[in-house]
Amino acid sequence: MQAAVIHILALTTILRERLMPIPGRVVVRLAQKVAATDVIAEAEFTREHVLLDVAGILGISSADAERRVRCKPGEQLMKNTVVAQGGGIFPKAIRVPHAGRVVAVGGGQVLLAVDESNFELHAGLPGLVNQIIPDRGAVIQAFGALIQGVWGNGHIGAGLMLCLAENPGYVLAPNHLDVSMRGSVILAGPCRDAKVLHTLAELPARGLILSSISPDLIPLALQMRYPIMITDGFGQQPMNSSAFKILSTNTKREVALNAEPYERYGSTRPEVVIPLPVSQEPPISHAMETLEPGQQVRLRLDPHACQISTLVGLIPGLTTLPNGLRVSAAEVRLETGEQLIVPLVNLEVVG
Amino acid sequence: MSDPTSLFETASLLAVDIGASTTRAILFEVVEGQYRLIAMGQSPTTSEMPIRDIGEGARQAIENLQSILGRPLLDAEQQLIIPTQPDGAGIDAVVATISTGPVVRTVVAGLLSSVSLESAQRLSETICSSIVETLSLKDHRKPEEQIDSIIRVHPDLIIIAGGTDGGASRSIKKMVEVIGLACYLMPKDKRPVVLFAGNHNLEKEVRAALEPLSSSFHVSPNIRPSLEVEDLEPSRKELARIFLEIRKRQIGGVEEVSQLSGDLIMPPAFGLGRMIRLLSQMYKPGKSILAADVGASAVTIAAGFDDKMALNVYPYLGLGENLPGMLRFTSLDDIARWMPVDISKDFIQNYLYQKSLHPTSIPDTKEDLMIEQSLARQALRLAFAAAGKSYPTEICFPGVHLRPMHDFIYAGGSVITNAPTFGQSLLLLLDGLQPAGITTIILDRNNLLPILGAAADFNKTLPVQVIESGAFVNLAMVVSPVSNTRYGTVILRARLIYADGKVVKSEVKHGGLVILPLAAGQTAQLGLHPIHQADVGFGSGRAGKINVTGGALGVVIDARGRPLELPIDAQRRRELIKKWHWIIGG
């Protein structure tokens, strides 16, 4: 059986396609070196429009109104510019309430884009531009450690990583934080205190990597302006030992934290990249693997959620679990040496 | 030369069901003149990262099926062998259902909120969709605010209803103008599909305005041809087609599966609805049928009343990735109250969120299974209550806060069908649906109904023969009296007369749960004598006799009360739930 792979790798080649949701301009060139927070493409988009109903305001027919409109699509207008004028001795003038760009004219109406913003696409990881995707983005290549997470709050950041966790289950508390951590990416175990998130915002920190978070803190985590990535899940789970080992041994290194949300049907997943020097390109890890004895797997649900174990073997046919369910199962050995039987679908390959 | 008609009637059929977590390949063939389910292979669905192509999961499920069958269905190039070869390799036809994929983000527009807008909302509920914006006459925002709002929500679909045929046109044109401008401002590859199901006199104008500005434009007959009449049926069909079109844009491999099946591919809810219609025709007139499916992507409720049907899909109640969304409609307390043991709300909340990260995962412990079944109970309760609003107006409800009586309930979804015992499945359904009157509860053990609905396009006799072949489990005939008396009062005397003349009598108290033994398939006569004006389905206080057929759990009298009210005291409640489990064999 095939199983999804979660990448927790000490050294690998990472290729990431970074695309804007709307067409725009790519601002990097092939083979250019980029940092995680560098803008690689940008596009203009409008937050707000104004619709001027010339016919309605002047009380005339649409055809008549169309003749009186003085602007064309694409034109930039200053505030109070007259876009149409009525007839008579004291003609009524229709002025634009805000500066903006005319996006459509027709049917006696004028549509203006009045609040145009720039959408900026960040590289998300430090590396080289491997491929340009015209109008949409680029593919970035990097070498280093890669740790994928299960949840992210949508932000991207980079900084020196500080490990505050003495062990994978070390609960992050407000008193663990001080001003010396300003500008750092903080690594810790579970978090269940809103004060931690607020304190990090005040420092400010450049990012937060946690093993797990209380579901009650999700709305607050989404409000934070710095990236927050969860490696293992919701609740009180300690960090899986593989991720903890890689992250904690790379403390005080520059890391890139892309905490984009996990889009199941899209192409983004939260991840940490630690750029490392290489003498030759390390292999790219597969996204799917066939379950085989000897593989490292992570357990998805309780009672051993997020624990790394070794796949001992697949059990033929269906197995009855202690709760009575009959499922396809496998035998796994935890790092403590304990052997368990778990449903196959509760395993993901680490690689 | 073989007769093409008889060939068609005996053709083998491969049904591929691409669910949110599992893809199944199911083979139906004729055995001794009747269609039978021969074997089923399954594999995880591959619509998500990193593969994002349902073809891979479908191929694995078919490979799994061919290894069970011991004969090839795929050739050396991994292509399906069609038609069946003289050596038995291959199959003759393919049908498919697909439920995997993100919820379809839908904007609904109508004139009056209690008329066309409500109908458009009901129509959108027949697919796995979420309403992200509404426009109606009651909406007093400026047109530009409506435009910006539509752009902001990135809709996949816009449904426009409103205006009786030959009725209002000006307001609809204004709404169409707003929608047109919003579509115009979206990038071309992000424009939504538009379905117009309003005043048919405006079809040409609406088409001219929106066809060039939408990713595709569809028209269906007016869902509200007059103020009094709602007709969703033709639009439902069109919307099912649109759903697949959207899925083709969202997920790789849908186009290939569609081609492979010769376009015999549909959303499972549509297939389920079709089967409910077919079953309504199979049973005697006046019988009503309910189908409830609790899946990872959604809960689907389909109810058939002779020629009328209500179909509702609730993605926010699915037991997969949308699980945290359920908490917008219910509380952790409401979920926890179904537990026979004390499990903290924090634990339930963590489970719910963790499960949403791994929707394909299976509860590994007794506690996790209890949580999953409690979630299913609550999801069924919410879904059934919401679905009642779209029942045909002439359907009678037996009382305030009560559900209409259904003669048959078909239940699907792995949380129900894979429960360790039939007792757990039945109790989950009784708690979740709380049927009133006399109901036969049937377990769709292999979750076949939606796929049989799709197969009906290929061969109309296949679904009927498969249903009659024993692929479904008759769980029990359940009698659920409705009574206002105090708990503990005798409300029903039941008398079961077996074929050999033996008689079993039972006095049932309000609050009781009783099983009358009757072996599966055996028939008997059940006499029901309500006391204190209890209603068992014959009318208040009226007695009657019915012929019953035993199910896996015999005949069950569920007198626990309608609506079922659980004790507030946690300890008492848990003891009572344990007792019910013990009685029913959970």
Interface residues (C-beta under 8 A of the other chain):
Chain A: M1 Q2 A3 A4 V5 P21 I22 P23 T46 R47 E48 H49 V50 L51 D53 V103 A104 G107 L111 V150 W151 P215 D216 I218 G233 F234 G235 Q236 Y262 E263 R264 Y265 G266 S267 R269 A287 M288 R300 L301 D302 P303 A305 L321 P322 N323 G324 L325 R326 V327 V342 P343 V345 N346 E348
Chain B: S21 S43 P44 S47 E48 M49 P50 I51 R52 Q60 G101 P102 K142 P143 E144 I147 D148 E177 L181 Y184 L185 P187 K190 Q250 I251 E321 P324 D346 Q349 N350 Y351 L352 Y353 Q354 K355 L357 H358 T360 S361 I362 P363 D364 T365 K366 E367 D368 L369 N418 A419 P420 T421 Q424
